[in-house]
Amino acid sequence: MKLLSYKIKGNPGPARMGFMHEEKIVDLQETWRRWQRAGNKDNEADAADRLFPADPVQFYAVGQSVIEQAKDVQAYAKTNDVKDITFSRDETNLATPVPSPSKIICVGKNYAAHAAEMDSNVPDHPVLFAKFANALIGPDDLIEKPGFVRKLDYEAELTAVIGKQASHIKRENALDYIAGYTIGNDISARDLQKRTPQWLQGKTMDRATPIGPWVVTADEVGSPGHLAISSYVNGEKRQAATTEQLIFDIPFLIEFISSLITLKPGDLIMTGTPDGVGMGMEPPQFLNDGDTITVEIDNIGRMENRVAELNN
């Protein structure tokens, strides 16, 4: 199932949860409400805002239980008329699918070839750093490049969305705690990142980290360890790898991170990028105003964003 966050074009209201159905967007909460009424559960339908939120932040905070219900909602939509709450892509903008996670945990140097192109050794332990929610944008948004940044770079990453609270989880059970996966682009200001030992300032600039276009539920993605991942800049292929090449795979990362930090529903883990980033090229090729970056991951889809330089 492809869960998404959408806005109707020209409507100033907040983003709502939706899902993809026959290449169109269907409102998730309203479909859930109709499903409840069809089952003579009017009290539940009247309490939709509490039981099955339309707000993406509240939806993911509830966690795995609403995601499992969403799959039943999708099945209902396949056999019932929901045309009046169905929208084409031309009518909508896709927003950040998980707009305000309590934690965005990123993994650096998690592909050996990427560590090499960055003149770094393969790490003995996962290299963790953080982003904040201010950085996140959706698949239809512009990547905002501050005018003072000269070395803006792209990093295609498989991103895991946590579905239920996880603390001290063993790797053999780790995938049970993942609600789904999305595409992340860890946009990095290398000139800011490299000027101090800590990377934060180059990693979490306002409105510069796209995720999307949706969250694909874990059952539909299948094994996260066998996915092709690639990126393109203005149509030129830059990155091409598979998640089999991860130094620390996703079950290991869940075990490692949850031994240190309690993960909560809606938290994001950006699992690292393959080689082929702009800084690793000879000569380096950084992003400029108007450049378009496309990221593709098997079983999830394709996300494309354009860079817009700010006048500051």
C-alpha positions as a printed NumPy array, in Angstrom:
array([[  0.   ,   0.   ,   0.   ],
       [  1.208,   3.495,  -0.822],
       [  0.367,   5.955,   1.947],
       [  0.808,   9.64 ,   1.177],
       [  0.118,  13.147,   2.342],
       [ -1.664,  15.47 ,  -0.073],
       [ -3.186,  18.897,  -0.56 ],
       [ -5.736,  19.961,  -3.139],
       [ -4.203,  22.664,  -5.327],
       [ -5.501,  26.089,  -4.383],
       [ -6.797,  24.842,  -1.03 ],
       [ -4.964,  26.504,   1.885],
       [ -6.026,  23.795,   4.306],
       [ -3.657,  21.318,   5.968],
       [ -2.339,  18.202,   4.28 ],
       [ -4.41 ,  15.049,   4.671],
       [ -3.591,  11.368,   4.566],
       [ -4.345,   9.602,   1.318],
       [ -3.436,   6.47 ,  -0.59 ],
       [ -2.781,   5.548,  -4.194],
       [ -5.54 ,   3.676,  -5.977],
       [ -5.47 ,   3.058,  -9.731],
       [ -2.859,   5.817, -10.178],
       [ -5.043,   8.338,  -8.349],
       [ -5.165,   9.719,  -4.819],
       [ -7.984,   8.734,  -2.475],
       [ -8.683,  10.43 ,   0.851],
       [ -7.856,   7.872,   3.526],
       [ -9.883,   9.077,   6.497],
       [-13.064,   9.628,   4.516],
       [-12.782,   6.148,   2.995],
       [-12.243,   4.72 ,   6.494],
       [-15.364,   6.555,   7.702],
       [-17.447,   5.031,   4.9  ],
       [-15.993,   1.594,   5.615],
       [-17.045,   1.934,   9.254],
       [-20.566,   3.009,   8.332],
       [-20.841,   0.113,   5.905],
       [-20.143,  -2.144,   8.886],
       [-22.805,  -0.379,  10.979],
       [-20.145,   1.222,  13.163],
       [-21.55 ,   4.727,  13.199],
       [-20.046,   5.599,  16.575],
       [-16.565,   4.786,  15.287],
       [-17.2  ,   6.709,  12.078],
       [-18.227,   9.77 ,  14.079],
       [-14.992,   9.535,  16.067],
       [-12.723,   9.377,  13.011],
       [-10.55 ,  12.305,  14.081],
       [ -9.631,  10.406,  17.239],
       [ -9.541,   6.832,  15.966],
       [ -8.193,   7.296,  12.441],
       [ -6.629,  10.751,  12.019],
       [ -6.473,  12.565,   8.69 ],
       [ -3.517,  14.628,   9.926],
       [ -0.277,  12.856,   8.871],
       [  1.541,  13.679,  12.128],
       [ -1.247,  12.222,  14.252],
       [ -1.702,   9.27 ,  11.905],
       [  1.88 ,   8.041,  12.189],
       [  1.98 ,   8.784,  15.92 ],
       [ -0.797,   6.235,  16.406],
       [  1.421,   3.724,  14.662],
       [  1.026,   0.265,  13.238],
       [ -2.596,  -0.274,  14.228],
       [ -3.935,   2.426,  11.889],
       [ -1.62 ,   1.298,   9.103],
       [ -3.042,  -2.22 ,   9.318],
       [ -6.555,  -0.751,   9.192],
       [ -5.53 ,   1.32 ,   6.177],
       [ -4.942,  -1.877,   4.228],
       [ -8.55 ,  -2.887,   4.899],
       [ -9.637,   0.575,   3.808],
       [ -7.809,   0.097,   0.53 ],
       [ -9.606,  -3.219,   0.015],
       [-12.938,  -1.459,   0.642],
       [-12.092,   1.168,  -1.978],
       [-11.497,  -1.517,  -4.585],
       [-15.103,  -2.702,  -4.414],
       [-16.993,   0.5  ,  -3.531],
       [-17.556,   3.854,  -5.211],
       [-15.123,   6.459,  -3.862],
       [-14.909,   8.614,  -6.979],
       [-16.069,  11.752,  -5.158],
       [-13.056,  11.578,  -2.817],
       [-10.593,  10.551,  -5.518],
       [ -8.243,  13.067,  -7.116],
       [ -5.829,  13.057, -10.016],
       [ -2.184,  14.027,  -9.594],
       [ -2.906,  17.207, -11.566],
       [ -5.411,  18.263,  -8.907],
       [ -3.049,  17.742,  -5.979],
       [  0.366,  18.419,  -4.529],
       [  2.02 ,  15.632,  -2.624],
       [  3.296,  16.912,   0.717],
       [  5.958,  15.468,   2.998],
       [  4.609,  11.972,   3.737],
       [  5.858,  11.976,   7.356],
       [  6.062,  15.699,   8.094],
       [  7.109,  15.914,  11.743],
       [  8.79 ,  12.781,  13.074],
       [ 10.088,  12.925,  16.631],
       [ 13.461,  11.736,  15.327],
       [ 15.249,  11.655,  11.984],
       [ 18.285,   9.443,  12.417],
       [ 20.757,   9.327,   9.553],
       [ 23.544,   6.862,   8.875],
       [ 26.767,   8.082,   7.3  ],
       [ 29.347,   6.105,   5.322],
       [ 27.151,   3.009,   5.109],
       [ 28.341,   1.906,   1.653],
       [ 32.03 ,   1.005,   1.36 ],
       [ 32.429,   2.65 ,  -2.056],
       [ 30.929,   5.881,  -0.741],
       [ 33.271,   5.862,   2.248],
       [ 36.171,   5.439,  -0.195],
       [ 35.092,   8.311,  -2.458],
       [ 34.914,  10.522,   0.632],
       [ 38.505,   9.517,   1.568],
       [ 37.285,   7.736,   4.669],
       [ 37.786,   4.293,   6.172],
       [ 34.94 ,   1.818,   6.446],
       [ 33.509,   2.425,   9.936],
       [ 33.536,  -0.234,  12.649],
       [ 30.262,   1.08 ,  14.044],
       [ 27.365,   2.933,  12.411],
       [ 28.054,   6.639,  11.966],
       [ 24.913,   8.36 ,  13.256],
       [ 23.826,  11.953,  12.923],
       [ 20.502,  13.764,  13.1  ],
       [ 18.265,  15.932,  11.011],
       [ 15.301,  17.92 ,  12.283],
       [ 11.79 ,  18.211,  10.875],
       [ 12.493,  21.736,   9.564],
       [ 14.61 ,  20.113,   6.833],
       [ 11.877,  17.901,   5.395],
       [ 10.03 ,  18.651,   2.176],
       [  7.831,  16.582,  -0.088],
       [  8.212,  15.189,  -3.6  ],
       [  6.542,  18.203,  -5.236],
       [  8.591,  20.804,  -3.344],
       [ 11.659,  22.84 ,  -4.263],
       [ 14.978,  22.154,  -2.546],
       [ 15.896,  25.518,  -1.054],
       [ 19.587,  26.359,  -1.523],
       [ 20.844,  29.257,   0.644],
       [ 22.766,  31.741,  -1.46 ],
       [ 25.869,  31.392,   0.705],
       [ 26.093,  27.616,   0.146],
       [ 28.518,  26.763,  -2.664],
       [ 28.813,  22.972,  -2.35 ],
       [ 25.309,  21.531,  -2.3  ],
       [ 25.229,  17.768,  -2.809],
       [ 22.664,  14.958,  -3.218],
       [ 22.5  ,  11.557,  -1.486],
       [ 19.901,   8.942,  -2.493],
       [ 18.833,   6.877,   0.51 ],
       [ 16.39 ,   4.139,   1.432],
       [ 14.481,   5.488,   4.421],
       [ 12.686,   3.322,   6.978],
       [  9.564,   4.518,   8.816],
       [  9.106,   3.118,  12.312],
       [  5.665,   1.649,  13.021],
       [  5.737,   0.953,  16.753],
       [  7.835,   1.814,  19.758],
       [ 11.169,   0.019,  19.694],
       [ 13.689,  -0.267,  22.49 ],
       [ 16.466,  -2.887,  22.782],
       [ 15.165,  -4.814,  19.779],
       [ 17.025,  -7.889,  18.524],
       [ 17.91 ,  -7.914,  14.852],
       [ 15.9  , -11.087,  14.169],
       [ 12.736,  -9.173,  15.172],
       [ 13.753,  -5.767,  13.853],
       [ 11.721,  -5.708,  10.64 ],
       [  8.523,  -6.181,  12.664],
       [  8.967,  -2.605,  13.894],
       [  9.039,  -1.007,  10.444],
       [  5.779,   0.359,   9.072],
       [  7.147,   0.984,   5.606],
       [  9.803,   2.593,   3.463],
       [ 10.17 ,   5.792,   1.502],
       [ 12.799,   7.542,  -0.599],
       [ 15.074,  10.096,   1.023],
       [ 17.486,  12.575,  -0.517],
       [ 20.009,  13.624,   2.128],
       [ 20.831,  17.004,   0.618],
       [ 24.127,  18.139,   2.152],
       [ 25.947,  21.464,   2.159],
       [ 29.475,  20.065,   2.015],
       [ 31.119,  23.429,   2.67 ],
       [ 29.162,  23.735,   5.932],
       [ 29.404,  20.046,   6.798],
       [ 33.18 ,  19.903,   6.492],
       [ 34.116,  23.101,   8.3  ],
       [ 33.712,  21.473,  11.74 ],
       [ 34.024,  17.882,  13.013],
       [ 30.246,  17.812,  13.583],
       [ 28.14 ,  17.489,  10.435],
       [ 24.839,  18.909,  11.679],
       [ 25.049,  22.393,  10.163],
       [ 25.473,  20.983,   6.666],
       [ 22.737,  18.386,   7.018],
       [ 19.562,  19.963,   8.373],
       [ 19.038,  23.242,   6.561],
       [ 15.485,  24.495,   6.233],
       [ 13.405,  22.848,   3.497],
       [ 16.224,  20.964,   1.832],
       [ 15.645,  17.238,   2.464],
       [ 13.018,  15.635,   0.212],
       [ 11.295,  12.424,   1.231],
       [  8.542,  10.657,  -0.649],
       [  6.673,  10.356,  -2.836],
       [  4.826,   8.085,  -0.404],
       [  5.428,   5.468,   2.264],
       [  5.117,   1.957,   0.865],
       [  4.066,  -0.507,   3.545],
       [  6.678,  -3.055,   4.505],
       [  4.694,  -6.028,   3.214],
       [  4.58 ,  -4.508,  -0.269],
       [  8.279,  -3.591,  -0.383],
       [  9.425,  -7.052,   0.64 ],
       [ 13.039,  -7.592,   1.655],
       [ 14.732,  -4.214,   2.18 ],
       [ 18.108,  -5.84 ,   1.59 ],
       [ 17.644,  -6.421,  -2.144],
       [ 16.547,  -3.08 ,  -3.602],
       [ 18.207,  -1.201,  -6.454],
       [ 18.791,   2.481,  -5.71 ],
       [ 19.845,   5.175,  -8.166],
       [ 19.997,   8.928,  -8.625],
       [ 20.147,  11.291, -11.601],
       [ 21.061,  14.967, -11.919],
       [ 19.435,  16.655, -14.914],
       [ 18.926,  13.193, -16.397],
       [ 22.556,  12.062, -15.957],
       [ 22.896,   8.908, -13.893],
       [ 25.106,   9.511, -10.87 ],
       [ 24.44 ,   6.748,  -8.341],
       [ 23.627,   3.077,  -8.901],
       [ 23.802,   0.381,  -6.225],
       [ 21.683,  -2.083,  -4.301],
       [ 20.912,  -2.221,  -0.611],
       [ 22.791,  -5.543,  -0.498],
       [ 25.88 ,  -3.318,  -0.385],
       [ 24.937,  -1.694,   2.92 ],
       [ 27.719,  -2.135,   5.477],
       [ 25.172,  -2.168,   8.3  ],
       [ 21.867,  -3.582,   7.099],
       [ 18.496,  -2.421,   8.359],
       [ 17.964,  -5.144,  11.001],
       [ 21.41 ,  -4.354,  12.434],
       [ 20.641,  -0.628,  12.427],
       [ 17.348,  -1.14 ,  14.269],
       [ 19.094,  -3.276,  16.884],
       [ 21.985,  -0.831,  17.247],
       [ 19.937,   2.367,  17.35 ],
       [ 17.208,   0.99 ,  19.616],
       [ 19.86 ,  -0.078,  22.135],
       [ 20.698,   3.625,  22.508],
       [ 17.514,   5.497,  21.634],
       [ 13.865,   4.508,  21.991],
       [ 12.315,   4.696,  18.547],
       [  8.714,   5.852,  18.241],
       [  6.051,   5.478,  15.546],
       [  6.766,   7.817,  12.651],
       [ 10.5  ,   8.13 ,  13.325],
       [ 12.672,   8.022,  10.21 ],
       [ 15.948,   6.2  ,   9.676],
       [ 17.855,   7.321,   6.583],
       [ 20.131,   4.366,   5.911],
       [ 23.012,   5.916,   3.969],
       [ 23.925,   6.668,   0.366],
       [ 25.926,   4.798,  -2.305],
       [ 28.936,   6.209,  -4.129],
       [ 28.444,   8.678,  -6.953],
       [ 27.759,  11.842,  -4.962],
       [ 28.853,  15.154,  -6.423],
       [ 31.708,  15.647,  -3.974],
       [ 33.212,  12.301,  -4.971],
       [ 33.466,  13.156,  -8.672],
       [ 36.603,  14.406, -10.444],
       [ 36.21 ,  17.328, -10.501],
       [ 33.406,  17.666,  -7.914],
       [ 29.972,  18.437,  -9.372],
       [ 27.732,  20.334,  -6.968],
       [ 24.091,  21.354,  -7.377],
       [ 23.091,  24.734,  -8.752],
       [ 19.906,  26.735,  -9.099],
       [ 17.498,  24.963, -11.459],
       [ 19.123,  21.522, -11.274],
       [ 16.749,  18.567, -11.023],
       [ 17.573,  15.538,  -8.879],
       [ 15.73 ,  12.262,  -9.41 ],
       [ 15.96 ,   9.31 ,  -7.015],
       [ 14.584,   5.848,  -7.763],
       [ 14.315,   2.805,  -5.473],
       [ 12.874,  -0.571,  -6.417],
       [  9.374,  -1.319,  -5.099],
       [  8.958,   2.261,  -3.865],
       [  9.063,   4.516,  -6.893],
       [ 10.597,   7.726,  -8.121],
       [ 11.004,  11.183,  -6.587],
       [ 12.102,  14.303,  -8.43 ],
       [ 12.905,  17.728,  -6.969],
       [ 14.384,  20.914,  -8.377],
       [ 16.899,  23.204,  -6.665],
       [ 15.916,  26.832,  -6.089],
       [ 18.578,  29.241,  -4.845],
       [ 17.459,  31.741,  -2.225],
       [ 18.349,  35.411,  -2.385],
       [ 20.168,  35.686,   0.935]])
